[in-house]
Amino acid sequence: MKGIQQRFFAGALFALILSGALFSGVEIVPSARAQSRGDASLIARAQSITGDRFTAGTTTPRGARVYFIVRPRAEVLRAIDSGLSELFAVARRRGYRARLNHSDYTIFIARADRTRDSSGAYSPDIAVGAAQYAGSVYDQGGYVYAAGMVLSTQSCAFIIAEHARDFGRISNVARYEGEHLVLYHNDRALYSKTLDHSGGGGHPILQ
């Protein structure tokens, strides 16, 4: 399994979308000169977590930045936009205003550590250290499988797994990871209550 040991954080584990809790551009090459200092830091952190090397990037049709190993299909980019658009519409209805533009978000598409869940259903997920999920039904022996995870609240960055199909699932993951980020910037109290799902609860958080 790809680099699981690299994903055991010393600190807190941010906002996982657990596989079991999911339920219900112009290409750019991120060279040292082309990157901002913030981009370079994000890329380095994503690589240290996933064990992948993000050597290229692009933008979705609506402007979200995407870094990848294998160039994502157009359907993947549209699915990311769709999930974020749905989230932003719900957030605006609640009176939120901050970080509601696609260009505010950066998504890393990592190689999946598994493509099927325990029931055999198609479920591309990444493996990360169990942290607060240790001993729960999600614990796979020191790690958990997650559909996605927040990488940076300040930079509105998150990681998802590569998908070859079921692009609607990507829309869901983008929306659900984005919920944590929208809440961080608009409703810190609700963000704190829903930071992770180790105590129960799932998505969508915002209806």
C-alpha positions as CSV (number, residue, x, y, z in Angstrom):
1,M,0.0,0.0,0.0
2,K,1.4,3.4,-1.1
3,G,3.2,5.3,1.5
4,I,0.7,4.9,4.4
5,Q,3.5,5.4,6.9
6,Q,4.0,8.9,5.5
7,R,0.5,9.8,6.4
8,F,0.8,9.4,10.2
9,F,0.6,12.9,11.5
10,A,2.2,14.1,14.6
11,G,-0.5,16.7,15.1
12,A,-4.3,16.7,14.6
13,L,-5.8,15.1,11.6
14,F,-8.0,17.5,9.7
15,A,-11.5,16.8,8.5
16,L,-11.6,13.4,6.9
17,I,-14.4,12.4,4.7
18,L,-14.4,8.8,5.7
19,S,-15.3,6.3,3.1
20,G,-17.8,4.7,5.4
21,A,-19.3,8.1,6.4
22,L,-19.7,9.4,2.8
23,F,-23.1,7.7,2.6
24,S,-25.7,8.6,1.2
25,G,-7.9,25.2,-17.8
26,V,-4.7,25.8,-19.0
27,E,-2.2,23.3,-17.8
28,I,0.6,24.6,-15.6
29,V,3.8,22.9,-14.5
30,P,4.5,23.9,-11.0
31,S,8.2,24.8,-11.4
32,A,10.0,26.7,-8.7
33,R,9.7,29.9,-10.7
34,A,6.0,29.5,-11.6
35,Q,4.9,28.6,-8.1
36,S,4.1,31.1,-5.4
37,R,5.7,30.4,-2.0
38,G,2.3,29.3,-0.8
39,D,1.8,26.9,-3.7
40,A,5.2,25.3,-3.2
41,S,4.4,24.8,0.5
42,L,1.1,23.2,-0.2
43,I,2.5,20.9,-2.8
44,A,5.3,19.8,-0.5
45,R,2.8,19.1,2.3
46,A,0.5,17.2,0.0
47,Q,3.4,15.1,-1.3
48,S,4.6,14.3,2.3
49,I,1.1,13.1,3.2
50,T,0.2,11.1,0.1
51,G,3.6,9.8,-1.0
52,D,2.8,11.0,-4.5
53,R,4.7,13.6,-6.6
54,F,2.4,16.3,-8.0
55,T,4.3,17.4,-11.1
56,A,1.6,19.2,-13.0
57,G,-1.5,21.2,-12.5
58,T,-4.5,22.7,-14.2
59,T,-7.6,24.7,-13.5
60,T,-11.2,23.6,-13.6
61,P,-13.5,25.4,-16.0
62,R,-14.6,27.6,-13.1
63,G,-11.1,28.3,-11.9
64,A,-10.3,25.9,-9.0
65,R,-6.7,24.9,-9.0
66,V,-6.0,21.1,-9.4
67,Y,-2.7,19.3,-9.0
68,F,-2.4,15.8,-10.1
69,I,-0.2,12.8,-11.1
70,V,-2.2,11.6,-14.1
71,R,-4.1,14.3,-16.0
72,P,-7.7,14.2,-14.9
73,R,-10.5,13.8,-17.5
74,A,-12.7,16.7,-18.3
75,E,-15.5,14.9,-16.4
76,V,-13.4,15.0,-13.2
77,L,-12.8,18.7,-13.5
78,R,-16.5,19.4,-14.1
79,A,-17.5,17.2,-11.2
80,I,-15.2,19.2,-8.9
81,D,-16.8,22.4,-10.1
82,S,-20.3,20.9,-9.7
83,G,-19.7,19.9,-6.1
84,L,-18.3,23.3,-5.1
85,S,-21.1,25.2,-7.0
86,E,-23.7,23.2,-5.0
87,L,-21.9,24.0,-1.8
88,F,-21.6,27.7,-2.5
89,A,-25.3,28.0,-3.4
90,V,-26.3,26.4,0.0
91,A,-23.7,28.6,1.8
92,R,-25.1,31.8,0.3
93,R,-28.6,30.9,1.3
94,R,-27.3,30.7,4.9
95,G,-25.8,34.2,4.6
96,Y,-22.2,33.1,4.3
97,R,-20.0,35.3,2.1
98,A,-16.3,34.3,2.5
99,R,-14.4,31.9,0.3
100,L,-17.3,31.2,-2.1
101,N,-15.4,31.3,-5.3
102,H,-14.0,28.4,-7.2
103,S,-10.7,30.2,-7.5
104,D,-10.3,30.2,-3.7
105,Y,-9.8,26.4,-3.8
106,T,-6.9,24.0,-4.5
107,I,-7.5,20.3,-5.0
108,F,-4.9,17.6,-5.0
109,I,-5.8,14.3,-6.8
110,A,-3.8,11.5,-5.3
111,R,-3.4,7.9,-6.3
112,A,-6.0,5.8,-4.5
113,D,-4.8,3.3,-1.9
114,R,-7.9,1.2,-2.7
115,T,-10.6,1.3,-5.3
116,R,-13.2,-0.9,-3.6
117,D,-14.6,-0.9,-0.1
118,S,-15.2,-3.9,2.2
119,S,-18.5,-4.6,0.4
120,G,-16.9,-4.6,-3.0
121,A,-18.4,-1.3,-4.1
122,Y,-16.3,1.1,-6.2
123,S,-14.7,3.5,-3.6
124,P,-11.4,5.1,-4.5
125,D,-9.9,6.2,-1.2
126,I,-6.7,7.3,0.4
127,A,-5.3,5.8,3.6
128,V,-4.3,8.1,6.5
129,G,-3.3,7.7,10.1
130,A,-6.2,6.7,12.3
131,A,-5.5,9.5,14.9
132,Q,-8.8,10.3,16.6
133,Y,-10.5,7.4,14.8
134,A,-8.3,4.9,16.4
135,G,-10.3,2.0,17.8
136,S,-13.4,3.0,15.9
137,V,-15.2,0.9,13.2
138,Y,-13.1,2.9,10.7
139,D,-9.7,1.8,12.1
140,Q,-8.0,-0.6,9.7
141,G,-5.0,-1.2,12.0
142,G,-3.6,2.2,12.6
143,Y,-5.0,3.9,9.5
144,V,-8.4,4.7,8.0
145,Y,-9.6,4.9,4.5
146,A,-10.9,8.4,3.5
147,A,-12.6,9.7,0.4
148,G,-10.9,13.0,1.0
149,M,-9.2,15.2,3.6
150,V,-8.6,18.9,4.2
151,L,-5.0,19.8,3.6
152,S,-5.1,23.5,4.6
153,T,-7.9,25.6,6.1
154,Q,-6.2,28.9,5.3
155,S,-5.5,28.0,1.7
156,C,-8.8,26.1,1.2
157,A,-7.0,23.0,-0.1
158,F,-8.0,19.4,0.1
159,I,-7.0,16.0,-1.2
160,I,-9.2,13.5,-3.1
161,A,-8.4,10.2,-4.7
162,E,-8.2,9.5,-8.5
163,H,-11.5,8.2,-10.0
164,A,-11.9,6.4,-13.3
165,R,-15.7,6.5,-13.1
166,D,-18.6,7.5,-10.8
167,F,-17.8,11.1,-11.1
168,G,-20.8,12.0,-9.1
169,R,-18.9,10.7,-6.1
170,I,-16.2,13.3,-6.8
171,S,-18.8,16.0,-6.7
172,N,-19.9,14.8,-3.3
173,V,-16.4,14.6,-1.9
174,A,-15.6,18.1,-3.3
175,R,-18.7,19.5,-1.7
176,Y,-18.2,17.7,1.6
177,E,-14.5,18.6,2.0
178,G,-15.5,22.2,1.0
179,E,-18.1,22.3,3.8
180,H,-15.4,22.2,6.4
181,L,-13.5,25.0,4.7
182,V,-16.6,27.2,4.1
183,L,-17.5,26.8,7.8
184,Y,-13.9,27.6,8.9
185,H,-14.1,31.0,7.2
186,N,-17.8,31.8,7.9
187,D,-19.0,30.0,11.0
188,R,-16.2,29.0,13.3
189,A,-18.5,27.6,16.0
190,L,-20.2,25.1,13.6
191,Y,-16.8,24.3,12.1
192,S,-15.5,23.3,15.6
193,K,-18.5,21.1,16.2
194,T,-18.2,19.3,12.8
195,L,-14.4,19.3,12.4
196,D,-14.3,15.5,12.1
197,H,-16.7,12.6,12.4
198,S,-15.1,10.5,15.1
199,G,-18.0,11.4,17.4
200,G,-20.6,10.6,14.8
201,G,-22.4,12.7,12.2
202,G,-21.7,13.0,8.5
203,H,-22.4,15.1,5.5
204,P,-24.0,17.1,4.2
205,I,-23.5,19.5,7.2
206,L,-25.1,22.4,5.3
207,Q,-28.6,21.8,4.0
